[in-house]
Amino acid sequence: ESGDIVQILYLGYNNLRETPSHDYLKRMTKLGYLDCTNNRLETVHPFGKEISFATIYLDNNAITRIYAAEDGYFCGLSQLETLSCSNNAIELLPDLFTARSVYTAISVDFSSNKITGLENGDAWRGVNTETLNLANNRLEELPARLMGSGSYINILMLSANGMREIKPGALMGAG
């Protein structure tokens, strides 16, 4: 009954293993803040473009992958300011955004994961954010598609990756 009223959902410090599927959440169109930190999350289902979060915290879990819906949306992007998914087990930077979006997030944080590359490789769609934090991952080489996708990134944090190479042009944006 309160699905279309709830705006903030605190679920941190529980023992959740997955987020509810879109079928259960699609009525929560006013949901703007989600905190699922310090759970046992392994699976994060897409929320769908109907839910435009301002803030999502998924830190300190066991997440290996974040799924987008069939239309490519994880959630609506129009209000998104912060997506934080640090200290998990993600191996490929999720393809949840698009550089073609007119919206720019303030902070996207995937630090302290196990990221070695980009989900969907050369088809990765990009991200528009003031700060992209990929520190403390396993990026031995800077993926050229990170900037080559046309992403708008003001601050790119890549410390503690064990990076061995940045190929010429990898920091150049799309032409």
OpenMM code with the backbone's topology and positions (N, CA, C; nanometers):
from openmm import Vec3, app, unit

residues = "GLU SER GLY ASP ILE VAL GLN ILE LEU TYR LEU GLY TYR ASN ASN LEU ARG GLU THR PRO SER HIS ASP TYR LEU LYS ARG MET THR LYS LEU GLY TYR LEU ASP CYS THR ASN ASN ARG LEU GLU THR VAL HIS PRO PHE GLY LYS GLU ILE SER PHE ALA THR ILE TYR LEU ASP ASN ASN ALA ILE THR ARG ILE TYR ALA ALA GLU ASP GLY TYR PHE CYS GLY LEU SER GLN LEU GLU THR LEU SER CYS SER ASN ASN ALA ILE GLU LEU LEU PRO ASP LEU PHE THR ALA ARG SER VAL TYR THR ALA ILE SER VAL ASP PHE SER SER ASN LYS ILE THR GLY LEU GLU ASN GLY ASP ALA TRP ARG GLY VAL ASN THR GLU THR LEU ASN LEU ALA ASN ASN ARG LEU GLU GLU LEU PRO ALA ARG LEU MET GLY SER GLY SER TYR ILE ASN ILE LEU MET LEU SER ALA ASN GLY MET ARG GLU ILE LYS PRO GLY ALA LEU MET GLY ALA GLY".split()
positions = [
    Vec3(0.0810, -0.1201, 0.0000),
    Vec3(0.0000, 0.0000, 0.0000),
    Vec3(0.0848, 0.1258, 0.0000),
    Vec3(0.2006, 0.1243, 0.0647),
    Vec3(0.2820, 0.2454, 0.0738),
    Vec3(0.3862, 0.2538, -0.0374),
    Vec3(0.3788, 0.1640, -0.1336),
    Vec3(0.4794, 0.1582, -0.2389),
    Vec3(0.5005, 0.2874, -0.3139),
    Vec3(0.3944, 0.3628, -0.3391),
    Vec3(0.4098, 0.4868, -0.4144),
    Vec3(0.4324, 0.6082, -0.3241),
    Vec3(0.4606, 0.5831, -0.1939),
    Vec3(0.4872, 0.6910, -0.0988),
    Vec3(0.6319, 0.6882, -0.0494),
    Vec3(0.6895, 0.5705, -0.0321),
    Vec3(0.8236, 0.5550, 0.0251),
    Vec3(0.9271, 0.6282, -0.0601),
    Vec3(1.0080, 0.7122, 0.0063),
    Vec3(1.1116, 0.7887, -0.0624),
    Vec3(1.2525, 0.7461, -0.0227),
    Vec3(1.2675, 0.6938, 0.0979),
    Vec3(1.3977, 0.6546, 0.1506),
    Vec3(1.3855, 0.5141, 0.2073),
    Vec3(1.4819, 0.4284, 0.1726),
    Vec3(1.4802, 0.2908, 0.2196),
    Vec3(1.6185, 0.2550, 0.2747),
    Vec3(1.6257, 0.2368, 0.4055),
    Vec3(1.7486, 0.1971, 0.4725),
    Vec3(1.7444, 0.0465, 0.4972),
    Vec3(1.8327, -0.0268, 0.4338),
    Vec3(1.8402, -0.1716, 0.4525),
    Vec3(1.9799, -0.2168, 0.4937),
    Vec3(2.0624, -0.1241, 0.5367),
    Vec3(2.2001, -0.1559, 0.5745),
    Vec3(2.2084, -0.2431, 0.6981),
    Vec3(2.3215, -0.3133, 0.7099),
    Vec3(2.3528, -0.3954, 0.8263),
    Vec3(2.2478, -0.5034, 0.8516),
    Vec3(2.2151, -0.5744, 0.7447),
    Vec3(2.1264, -0.6890, 0.7532),
    Vec3(2.1989, -0.8094, 0.6935),
    Vec3(2.1261, -0.9109, 0.6567),
    Vec3(2.1845, -1.0301, 0.5969),
    Vec3(2.1236, -1.0580, 0.4596),
    Vec3(2.0870, -0.9519, 0.3886),
    Vec3(2.0267, -0.9676, 0.2560),
    Vec3(2.1275, -1.0254, 0.1575),
    Vec3(2.0821, -1.1159, 0.0727),
    Vec3(2.1678, -1.1758, -0.0297),
    Vec3(2.1370, -1.1225, -0.1691),
    Vec3(2.0188, -1.0633, -0.1882),
    Vec3(1.9849, -1.0026, -0.3161),
    Vec3(1.8816, -0.8933, -0.2946),
    Vec3(1.8778, -0.7992, -0.3878),
    Vec3(1.7752, -0.6961, -0.3826),
    Vec3(1.6468, -0.7526, -0.4417),
    Vec3(1.5326, -0.6971, -0.4049),
    Vec3(1.4069, -0.7441, -0.4646),
    Vec3(1.4064, -0.7203, -0.6159),
    Vec3(1.3350, -0.8031, -0.6877),
    Vec3(1.3268, -0.7862, -0.8324),
    Vec3(1.2394, -0.6660, -0.8665),
    Vec3(1.2494, -0.6223, -0.9898),
    Vec3(1.1767, -0.5052, -1.0370),
    Vec3(1.0262, -0.5191, -1.0179),
    Vec3(0.9738, -0.6380, -1.0320),
    Vec3(0.8298, -0.6598, -1.0152),
    Vec3(0.7801, -0.6141, -0.8787),
    Vec3(0.8637, -0.6262, -0.7761),
    Vec3(0.8245, -0.5872, -0.6416),
    Vec3(0.8461, -0.4386, -0.6151),
    Vec3(0.9324, -0.3761, -0.6917),
    Vec3(0.9686, -0.2375, -0.6630),
    Vec3(0.9104, -0.1351, -0.7595),
    Vec3(0.8538, -0.1765, -0.8694),
    Vec3(0.8156, -0.0831, -0.9752),
    Vec3(0.7141, 0.0223, -0.9311),
    Vec3(0.6392, -0.0038, -0.8254),
    Vec3(0.5454, 0.0966, -0.7743),
    Vec3(0.6149, 0.2018, -0.6898),
    Vec3(0.7394, 0.1785, -0.6515),
    Vec3(0.8112, 0.2710, -0.5643),
    Vec3(0.8763, 0.3831, -0.6460),
    Vec3(0.7969, 0.4518, -0.7232),
    Vec3(0.8479, 0.5529, -0.8164),
    Vec3(0.9028, 0.6769, -0.7465),
    Vec3(0.8744, 0.6957, -0.6190),
    Vec3(0.9280, 0.8107, -0.5453),
    Vec3(1.0548, 0.7757, -0.4684),
    Vec3(1.0964, 0.6505, -0.4769),
    Vec3(1.2156, 0.6067, -0.4045),
    Vec3(1.3377, 0.6800, -0.4589),
    Vec3(1.4019, 0.7595, -0.3737),
    Vec3(1.5161, 0.8388, -0.4169),
    Vec3(1.6457, 0.8032, -0.3470),
    Vec3(1.6378, 0.7285, -0.2370),
    Vec3(1.7560, 0.6976, -0.1574),
    Vec3(1.7481, 0.5517, -0.1144),
    Vec3(1.8530, 0.4771, -0.1445),
    Vec3(1.8599, 0.3361, -0.1060),
    Vec3(1.9946, 0.3087, -0.0418),
    Vec3(1.9919, 0.2549, 0.0781),
    Vec3(2.1146, 0.2180, 0.1492),
    Vec3(2.1100, 0.0689, 0.1789),
    Vec3(2.1951, -0.0066, 0.1098),
    Vec3(2.2078, -0.1512, 0.1309),
    Vec3(2.3496, -0.1874, 0.1731),
    Vec3(2.4183, -0.0971, 0.2416),
    Vec3(2.5553, -0.1241, 0.2831),
    Vec3(2.5595, -0.2340, 0.3882),
    Vec3(2.6722, -0.3018, 0.3910),
    Vec3(2.7008, -0.4016, 0.4932),
    Vec3(2.5936, -0.5087, 0.5060),
    Vec3(2.5656, -0.5714, 0.3951),
    Vec3(2.4795, -0.6887, 0.3912),
    Vec3(2.5639, -0.8039, 0.3383),
    Vec3(2.4997, -0.8999, 0.2774),
    Vec3(2.5695, -1.0093, 0.2106),
    Vec3(2.5249, -1.0157, 0.0652),
    Vec3(2.4913, -0.8990, 0.0094),
    Vec3(2.4392, -0.8933, -0.1269),
    Vec3(2.5347, -0.9575, -0.2259),
    Vec3(2.4814, -1.0466, -0.3063),
    Vec3(2.5545, -1.1060, -0.4174),
    Vec3(2.4919, -1.0628, -0.5486),
    Vec3(2.3595, -1.0493, -0.5497),
    Vec3(2.2851, -1.0158, -0.6703),
    Vec3(2.2107, -0.8840, -0.6510),
    Vec3(2.2288, -0.7932, -0.7468),
    Vec3(2.1561, -0.6663, -0.7467),
    Vec3(2.0739, -0.6624, -0.8749),
    Vec3(1.9448, -0.6756, -0.8588),
    Vec3(1.8538, -0.6726, -0.9735),
    Vec3(1.8343, -0.5289, -1.0215),
    Vec3(1.8023, -0.5095, -1.1490),
    Vec3(1.7752, -0.3738, -1.1973),
    Vec3(1.6475, -0.3191, -1.1327),
    Vec3(1.6472, -0.1889, -1.1093),
    Vec3(1.5300, -0.1241, -1.0522),
    Vec3(1.4392, -0.0695, -1.1615),
    Vec3(1.4937, -0.0516, -1.2807),
    Vec3(1.4160, -0.0009, -1.3931),
    Vec3(1.4187, 0.1507, -1.4006),
    Vec3(1.3952, 0.2025, -1.5178),
    Vec3(1.4060, 0.3468, -1.5389),
    Vec3(1.2949, 0.4259, -1.4703),
    Vec3(1.1914, 0.3578, -1.4214),
    Vec3(1.0844, 0.4274, -1.3499),
    Vec3(1.1296, 0.4794, -1.2139),
    Vec3(1.2339, 0.4174, -1.1581),
    Vec3(1.2842, 0.4577, -1.0264),
    Vec3(1.4118, 0.5384, -1.0469),
    Vec3(1.4020, 0.6687, -1.0222),
    Vec3(1.5151, 0.7601, -1.0424),
    Vec3(1.5758, 0.7961, -0.9071),
    Vec3(1.6672, 0.7129, -0.8619),
    Vec3(1.7366, 0.7386, -0.7363),
    Vec3(1.8188, 0.8661, -0.7451),
    Vec3(1.8368, 0.9311, -0.6303),
    Vec3(1.9377, 1.0353, -0.6167),
    Vec3(2.0646, 0.9709, -0.5598),
    Vec3(2.0460, 0.8745, -0.4687),
    Vec3(2.1593, 0.8129, -0.3997),
    Vec3(2.1361, 0.6634, -0.3830),
    Vec3(2.2405, 0.5858, -0.4163),
    Vec3(2.2377, 0.4405, -0.3959),
    Vec3(2.3690, 0.3999, -0.3304),
    Vec3(2.3606, 0.3338, -0.2160),
    Vec3(2.4785, 0.2807, -0.1476),
    Vec3(2.4698, 0.1280, -0.1449),
    Vec3(2.5681, 0.0639, -0.2058),
    Vec3(2.5760, -0.0819, -0.2106),
    Vec3(2.7114, -0.1314, -0.1583),
    Vec3(2.7775, -0.0518, -0.0767),
    Vec3(2.9125, -0.0802, -0.0288),
    Vec3(2.9168, -0.1981, 0.0679),
    Vec3(3.0330, -0.2611, 0.0725),
    Vec3(3.0625, -0.3660, 0.1708),
    Vec3(2.9670, -0.4845, 0.1632),
    Vec3(2.9632, -0.5446, 0.0465),
    Vec3(2.8819, -0.6625, 0.0227),
    Vec3(2.9669, -0.7664, -0.0507),
    Vec3(2.9038, -0.8593, -0.1180),
    Vec3(2.9734, -0.9625, -0.1957),
    Vec3(2.9261, -0.9606, -0.3410),
    Vec3(2.8925, -0.8430, -0.3909),
    Vec3(2.8370, -0.8265, -0.5249),
    Vec3(2.9424, -0.8616, -0.6301),
    Vec3(2.9053, -0.9476, -0.7240),
    Vec3(2.9960, -0.9814, -0.8335),
    Vec3(2.9530, -0.9152, -0.9644),
    Vec3(2.8254, -0.8778, -0.9725),
    Vec3(2.7765, -0.8141, -1.0947),
    Vec3(2.6489, -0.7369, -1.0633),
    Vec3(2.6317, -0.6241, -1.1311),
    Vec3(2.5083, -0.5471, -1.1213),
    Vec3(2.4422, -0.5542, -1.2574),
    Vec3(2.3190, -0.5939, -1.2587),
    Vec3(2.2484, -0.6166, -1.3843),
    Vec3(2.1673, -0.4954, -1.4278),
    Vec3(2.1648, -0.4729, -1.5566),
    Vec3(2.0751, -0.3742, -1.6157),
    Vec3(1.9552, -0.4505, -1.6718),
    Vec3(1.8445, -0.3793, -1.6853),
    Vec3(1.7255, -0.4402, -1.7460),
    Vec3(1.7487, -0.4575, -1.8957),
    Vec3(1.6571, -0.5230, -1.9635),
    Vec3(1.6710, -0.5475, -2.1074),
    Vec3(1.6849, -0.4193, -2.1881),
    Vec3(1.6255, -0.3099, -2.1390),
    Vec3(1.6358, -0.1820, -2.2104),
    Vec3(1.7662, -0.1087, -2.1792),
    Vec3(1.8540, -0.1715, -2.0992),
    Vec3(1.9843, -0.1139, -2.0673),
    Vec3(1.9879, -0.0312, -1.9405),
    Vec3(1.8737, -0.0100, -1.8784),
    Vec3(1.8676, 0.0722, -1.7579),
    Vec3(1.8818, -0.0112, -1.6322),
    Vec3(1.9652, 0.0335, -1.5415),
    Vec3(1.9696, -0.0207, -1.4053),
    Vec3(1.8665, 0.0549, -1.3218),
    Vec3(1.8648, 0.1867, -1.3394),
    Vec3(1.7668, 0.2734, -1.2754),
    Vec3(1.7563, 0.3988, -1.3609),
    Vec3(1.6605, 0.4836, -1.3300),
    Vec3(1.6497, 0.6108, -1.4005),
    Vec3(1.7711, 0.6978, -1.3698),
    Vec3(1.8164, 0.7736, -1.4654),
    Vec3(1.9385, 0.8529, -1.4489),
    Vec3(1.9131, 1.0001, -1.4225),
    Vec3(1.7898, 1.0451, -1.4333),
    Vec3(1.7625, 1.1883, -1.4283),
    Vec3(1.7943, 1.2527, -1.2940),
    Vec3(1.7873, 1.1791, -1.1847),
    Vec3(1.8122, 1.2346, -1.0517),
    Vec3(1.9415, 1.1836, -0.9881),
    Vec3(2.0075, 1.0865, -1.0502),
    Vec3(2.1204, 1.0184, -0.9867),
    Vec3(2.2373, 1.1128, -0.9595),
    Vec3(2.2725, 1.1222, -0.8318),
    Vec3(2.3875, 1.2005, -0.7894),
    Vec3(2.5016, 1.1103, -0.7448),
    Vec3(2.4679, 1.0037, -0.6698),
    Vec3(2.5707, 0.9173, -0.6117),
    Vec3(2.5332, 0.7704, -0.6278),
    Vec3(2.6254, 0.6943, -0.6848),
    Vec3(2.6169, 0.5485, -0.6861),
    Vec3(2.7478, 0.4990, -0.6267),
    Vec3(2.7393, 0.4345, -0.5120),
    Vec3(2.8591, 0.3842, -0.4459),
    Vec3(2.8480, 0.2339, -0.4281),
    Vec3(2.9459, 0.1638, -0.4837),
    Vec3(2.9479, 0.0179, -0.4804),
    Vec3(3.0905, -0.0283, -0.4505),
    Vec3(3.1498, 0.0295, -0.3480),
    Vec3(3.2879, -0.0040, -0.3138),
    Vec3(3.2934, -0.1263, -0.2240),
    Vec3(3.4103, -0.1886, -0.2232),
    Vec3(3.4372, -0.3045, -0.1386),
    Vec3(3.3401, -0.4191, -0.1651),
    Vec3(3.3431, -0.4638, -0.2900),
    Vec3(3.2647, -0.5784, -0.3338),
    Vec3(3.3562, -0.6709, -0.4134),
    Vec3(3.3012, -0.7547, -0.4991),
    Vec3(3.3803, -0.8512, -0.5756),
    Vec3(3.3544, -0.8395, -0.7255),
    Vec3(3.3219, -0.7199, -0.7722),
    Vec3(3.2912, -0.6969, -0.9130),
    Vec3(3.4190, -0.7070, -0.9958),
    Vec3(3.4150, -0.7825, -1.1058),
    Vec3(3.5333, -0.8045, -1.1892),
    Vec3(3.5347, -0.7194, -1.3154),
    Vec3(3.4184, -0.6758, -1.3630),
    Vec3(3.4101, -0.5888, -1.4810),
    Vec3(3.3259, -0.4672, -1.4463),
    Vec3(3.3737, -0.3484, -1.4847),
    Vec3(3.3001, -0.2257, -1.4559),
    Vec3(3.1644, -0.2334, -1.5249),
    Vec3(3.0560, -0.2296, -1.4483),
    Vec3(2.9225, -0.2476, -1.5058),
    Vec3(2.8883, -0.1451, -1.6135),
    Vec3(2.8113, -0.1883, -1.7109),
    Vec3(2.7657, -0.1037, -1.8211),
    Vec3(2.6245, -0.0554, -1.7874),
    Vec3(2.6156, 0.0363, -1.6911),
    Vec3(2.4874, 0.0805, -1.6368),
    Vec3(2.4456, 0.2188, -1.6852),
    Vec3(2.5361, 0.2893, -1.7483),
    Vec3(2.5129, 0.4270, -1.7878),
    Vec3(2.5308, 0.4407, -1.9383),
    Vec3(2.5267, 0.5635, -1.9853),
    Vec3(2.5597, 0.5913, -2.1244),
    Vec3(2.6168, 0.7319, -2.1344),
    Vec3(2.7209, 0.7464, -2.2124),
    Vec3(2.7813, 0.8777, -2.2328),
    Vec3(2.6889, 0.9688, -2.3126),
    Vec3(2.5890, 0.9124, -2.3768),
    Vec3(2.4932, 0.9911, -2.4542),
    Vec3(2.3892, 1.0604, -2.3664),
    Vec3(2.3852, 1.0257, -2.2392),
    Vec3(2.2885, 1.0841, -2.1475),
    Vec3(2.3144, 1.2333, -2.1289),
    Vec3(2.2098, 1.3090, -2.1100),
    Vec3(2.2242, 1.4516, -2.0793),
    Vec3(2.2466, 1.4719, -1.9298),
    Vec3(2.2361, 1.3654, -1.8514),
    Vec3(2.2504, 1.3742, -1.7069),
    Vec3(2.3915, 1.3361, -1.6638),
    Vec3(2.4400, 1.4048, -1.5591),
    Vec3(2.5735, 1.3791, -1.5061),
    Vec3(2.5633, 1.3537, -1.3568),
    Vec3(2.6099, 1.2386, -1.3120),
    Vec3(2.6134, 1.2064, -1.1688),
    Vec3(2.7279, 1.2828, -1.1032),
    Vec3(2.7187, 1.3036, -0.9754),
    Vec3(2.8272, 1.3687, -0.9022),
    Vec3(2.9388, 1.2690, -0.8748),
    Vec3(2.9021, 1.1481, -0.8296),
    Vec3(3.0034, 1.0499, -0.7921),
    Vec3(2.9585, 0.9076, -0.8254),
    Vec3(3.0464, 0.8338, -0.8925),
    Vec3(3.0266, 0.6919, -0.9184),
    Vec3(3.1501, 0.6218, -0.8623),
    Vec3(3.1305, 0.5362, -0.7639),
    Vec3(3.2418, 0.4760, -0.6903),
    Vec3(3.2357, 0.3237, -0.6987),
    Vec3(3.3352, 0.2671, -0.7666),
    Vec3(3.3527, 0.1220, -0.7735),
    Vec3(3.4915, 0.0858, -0.7200),
    Vec3(3.5406, 0.1610, -0.6228),
    Vec3(3.6713, 0.1337, -0.5652),
    Vec3(3.6690, 0.0055, -0.4830),
    Vec3(3.7858, -0.0520, -0.4654),
    Vec3(3.8042, -0.1716, -0.3822),
    Vec3(3.7164, -0.2888, -0.4258),
    Vec3(3.7191, -0.3150, -0.5551),
    Vec3(3.6567, -0.4332, -0.6122),
    Vec3(3.7673, -0.5182, -0.6739),
    Vec3(3.7363, -0.5937, -0.7770),
    Vec3(3.8349, -0.6766, -0.8464),
    Vec3(3.8309, -0.6484, -0.9959),
    Vec3(3.8030, -0.5239, -1.0310),
    Vec3(3.7791, -0.4850, -1.1697),
    Vec3(3.9061, -0.4951, -1.2532),
    Vec3(3.8944, -0.5698, -1.3646),
    Vec3(4.0071, -0.5864, -1.4578),
    Vec3(3.9780, -0.5231, -1.5944),
    Vec3(3.8527, -0.4868, -1.6183),
    Vec3(3.8149, -0.4301, -1.7478),
    Vec3(3.6715, -0.3819, -1.7464),
    Vec3(3.6157, -0.3629, -1.8652),
    Vec3(3.4816, -0.3087, -1.8816),
    Vec3(3.3831, -0.4175, -1.9246),
    Vec3(3.2666, -0.4194, -1.8620),
    Vec3(3.1609, -0.5092, -1.9052),
    Vec3(3.1231, -0.4712, -2.0488),
    Vec3(3.1087, -0.5649, -2.1350),
    Vec3(3.0778, -0.5458, -2.2775),
    Vec3(3.1952, -0.4891, -2.3571),
    Vec3(3.3134, -0.4837, -2.2994),
    Vec3(3.4355, -0.4452, -2.3712),
    Vec3(3.4222, -0.3197, -2.4551),
    Vec3(3.4461, -0.3324, -2.5861),
    Vec3(3.4425, -0.2176, -2.6760),
    Vec3(3.3016, -0.1659, -2.7021),
    Vec3(3.2008, -0.2342, -2.6502),
    Vec3(3.0622, -0.1873, -2.6631),
    Vec3(3.0166, -0.1134, -2.5363),
    Vec3(3.1062, -0.1005, -2.4358),
    Vec3(3.0729, -0.0301, -2.3115),
    Vec3(3.0251, 0.1095, -2.3469),
    Vec3(2.9132, 0.1525, -2.2884),
    Vec3(2.8455, 0.2742, -2.3325),
    Vec3(2.8935, 0.4032, -2.2688),
    Vec3(2.9751, 0.3961, -2.1658),
    Vec3(3.0297, 0.5166, -2.1048),
    Vec3(2.9537, 0.5610, -1.9810),
    Vec3(3.0036, 0.6681, -1.9202),
    Vec3(2.9446, 0.7229, -1.7985),
    Vec3(2.9733, 0.8724, -1.7934),
    Vec3(2.8763, 0.9493, -1.7486),
    Vec3(2.8944, 1.0918, -1.7263),
    Vec3(2.8886, 1.1164, -1.5763),
    Vec3(3.0029, 1.1563, -1.5200),
    Vec3(3.0112, 1.1784, -1.3761),
    Vec3(3.1226, 1.2765, -1.3444),
    Vec3(3.1037, 1.3527, -1.2414),
    Vec3(3.2092, 1.4422, -1.1963),
    Vec3(3.3287, 1.3607, -1.1487),
    Vec3(3.3025, 1.2552, -1.0692),
    Vec3(3.4108, 1.1733, -1.0145),
    Vec3(3.3812, 1.0257, -1.0388),
    Vec3(3.4754, 0.9571, -1.1018),
    Vec3(3.4693, 0.8121, -1.1174),
    Vec3(3.5847, 0.7532, -1.0377),
    Vec3(3.5518, 0.6767, -0.9334),
    Vec3(3.6534, 0.6187, -0.8475),
    Vec3(3.6687, 0.4702, -0.8784),
    Vec3(3.7824, 0.4363, -0.9371),
    Vec3(3.8173, 0.2970, -0.9667),
    Vec3(3.9438, 0.2560, -0.8923),
    Vec3(3.9768, 0.3270, -0.7853),
    Vec3(4.0972, 0.2985, -0.7078),
    Vec3(4.0887, 0.1603, -0.6434),
    Vec3(4.2053, 0.1009, -0.6229),
    Vec3(4.2184, -0.0273, -0.5548),
    Vec3(4.1391, -0.1379, -0.6245),
    Vec3(4.1657, -0.1523, -0.7536),
    Vec3(4.1088, -0.2605, -0.8326),
    Vec3(4.2242, -0.3370, -0.8968),
    Vec3(4.2030, -0.3968, -1.0112),
    Vec3(4.3059, -0.4778, -1.0768),
    Vec3(4.3223, -0.4402, -1.2235),
    Vec3(4.3127, -0.3115, -1.2525),
    Vec3(4.3270, -0.2619, -1.3895),
    Vec3(4.4754, -0.2510, -1.4239),
    Vec3(4.5303, -0.3538, -1.4864),
    Vec3(4.6710, -0.3512, -1.5245),
    Vec3(4.6954, -0.2581, -1.6421),
    Vec3(4.5906, -0.2336, -1.7195),
    Vec3(4.5987, -0.1428, -1.8340),
    Vec3(4.4733, -0.0563, -1.8332),
    Vec3(4.4891, 0.0712, -1.8628),
    Vec3(4.3737, 0.1605, -1.8695),
    Vec3(4.2923, 0.1275, -1.9936),
    Vec3(4.1656, 0.0874, -1.9777),
    Vec3(4.0835, 0.0553, -2.0949),
    Vec3(4.0597, 0.1811, -2.1798),
    Vec3(4.0973, 0.1781, -2.3056),
    Vec3(4.0804, 0.2935, -2.3938),
    Vec3(3.9339, 0.3314, -2.4073),
    Vec3(3.8442, 0.2357, -2.3964),
    Vec3(3.7010, 0.2611, -2.4126),
    Vec3(3.6446, 0.3468, -2.2983),
    Vec3(3.7138, 0.3500, -2.1839),
    Vec3(3.6678, 0.4295, -2.0710),
    Vec3(3.6462, 0.5742, -2.1141),
    Vec3(3.7430, 0.6324, -2.1821),
    Vec3(3.7306, 0.7691, -2.2331),
    Vec3(3.6823, 0.7696, -2.3780),
    Vec3(3.7170, 0.6678, -2.4531),
    Vec3(3.6815, 0.6602, -2.5943),
    Vec3(3.5325, 0.6455, -2.6198),
    Vec3(3.4564, 0.6133, -2.5151),
    Vec3(3.3113, 0.6005, -2.5278),
    Vec3(3.2428, 0.7363, -2.5333),
    Vec3(3.3201, 0.8432, -2.5090),
    Vec3(3.2619, 0.9773, -2.5027),
    Vec3(3.2229, 1.0157, -2.3616),
    Vec3(3.2665, 0.9372, -2.2635),
    Vec3(3.2344, 0.9650, -2.1240),
    Vec3(3.2800, 1.1043, -2.0836),
    Vec3(3.2002, 1.1675, -1.9997),
    Vec3(3.2397, 1.2919, -1.9348),
    Vec3(3.2803, 1.2550, -1.7930),
    Vec3(3.4097, 1.2663, -1.7625),
    Vec3(3.4611, 1.2359, -1.6294),
    Vec3(3.5540, 1.3502, -1.5909),
    Vec3(3.5209, 1.4205, -1.4840),
    Vec3(3.6017, 1.5330, -1.4401),
    Vec3(3.7207, 1.4862, -1.3565),
    Vec3(3.6973, 1.3934, -1.2653),
    Vec3(3.8033, 1.3382, -1.1800),
    Vec3(3.8009, 1.1864, -1.1955),
    Vec3(3.9140, 1.1304, -1.2355),
    Vec3(3.9271, 0.9856, -1.2539),
    Vec3(4.0300, 0.9340, -1.1552),
    Vec3(3.9860, 0.8500, -1.0625),
    Vec3(4.0738, 0.7976, -0.9584),
    Vec3(4.1127, 0.6542, -0.9929),
    Vec3(4.2438, 0.6319, -1.0126),
    Vec3(4.2946, 0.5009, -1.0545),
    Vec3(4.4072, 0.4494, -0.9651),
    Vec3(4.4248, 0.5058, -0.8474),
    Vec3(4.5324, 0.4650, -0.7570),
    Vec3(4.5203, 0.3181, -0.7191),
    Vec3(4.6343, 0.2557, -0.6932),
    Vec3(4.6419, 0.1198, -0.6378),
    Vec3(4.5747, 0.0150, -0.7254),
    Vec3(4.6029, 0.0187, -0.8549),
    Vec3(4.5528, -0.0820, -0.9477),
    Vec3(4.6632, -0.1752, -0.9969),
    Vec3(4.7870, -0.1415, -0.9701),
    Vec3(4.8969, -0.2205, -1.0248),
    Vec3(4.9095, -0.1994, -1.1751),
    Vec3(4.8685, -0.0809, -1.2222),
    Vec3(4.8673, -0.0516, -1.3649),
    Vec3(5.0078, -0.0606, -1.4236),
    Vec3(5.0181, -0.1287, -1.5362),
    Vec3(5.1461, -0.1480, -1.6043),
    Vec3(5.1591, -0.0613, -1.7284),
    Vec3(5.0444, -0.0200, -1.7837),
    Vec3(5.0504, 0.0509, -1.9116),
    Vec3(4.9304, 0.1406, -1.9320),
    Vec3(4.9584, 0.2578, -1.9874),
    Vec3(4.8549, 0.3462, -2.0387),
    Vec3(4.8931, 0.3697, -2.1850),
    Vec3(4.8214, 0.3063, -2.2741),
    Vec3(4.8532, 0.3157, -2.4171),
    Vec3(4.8273, 0.4567, -2.4681),
    Vec3(4.9047, 0.4989, -2.5689),
    Vec3(4.8811, 0.6309, -2.6287),
    Vec3(4.7355, 0.6459, -2.6729),
    Vec3(4.6737, 0.7556, -2.6375),
    Vec3(4.5368, 0.7828, -2.6748),
    Vec3(4.4319, 0.7318, -2.5779),
    Vec3(4.4727, 0.6517, -2.4772),
    Vec3(4.3753, 0.5941, -2.3839),
    Vec3(4.3053, 0.6993, -2.2985),
    Vec3(4.3675, 0.8151, -2.2830),
    Vec3(4.3072, 0.9221, -2.2043),
    Vec3(4.2372, 1.0270, -2.2924),
    Vec3(4.2320, 1.0006, -2.4209),
    Vec3(4.1656, 1.0920, -2.5143),
    Vec3(4.0187, 1.0558, -2.5213),
    Vec3(3.9356, 1.1557, -2.5250),
    Vec3(3.7920, 1.1332, -2.5387),
    Vec3(3.7569, 1.0986, -2.6823),
    Vec3(3.6320, 1.0670, -2.7032),
    Vec3(3.5837, 1.0377, -2.8390),
    Vec3(3.5915, 1.1642, -2.9225),
    Vec3(3.6337, 1.1506, -3.0463),
    Vec3(3.6581, 1.2585, -3.1386),
    Vec3(3.5460, 1.3505, -3.1556),
] * unit.nanometer
topology = app.Topology()
chain = topology.addChain("A")
for resn in residues:
    res = topology.addResidue(resn, chain)
    for name in ("N", "CA", "C"):
        topology.addAtom(name, app.Element.getBySymbol(name[0]), res)
